[in-house]
Amino acid sequence: MDSASSPVVEAFRATLDLFQTGIDLMRQNLRRRHPEAAEEDVERLLHEWLIHRPGAESRRLSGRPADVSTRFA
């Protein structure tokens, strides 16, 4: 099996894709909330949200914990 197509690599790629989708959705949400904002203002708001979203201060996310050591075993 080629390591570039292993299940772990594919899962990581999917995770990054989902993260990017979430960023894109939040950017659209911010544009709707602030229709008068310039593009750089939307990007600043997005950056602030990434830093200060719930759970960011402790670098934890809400949701259930997962044991990744057994997930891909």
Helices and strands as residue ranges (DSSP letters): G 3-5, H 7-33, H 39-52, G 56-58, H 68-71
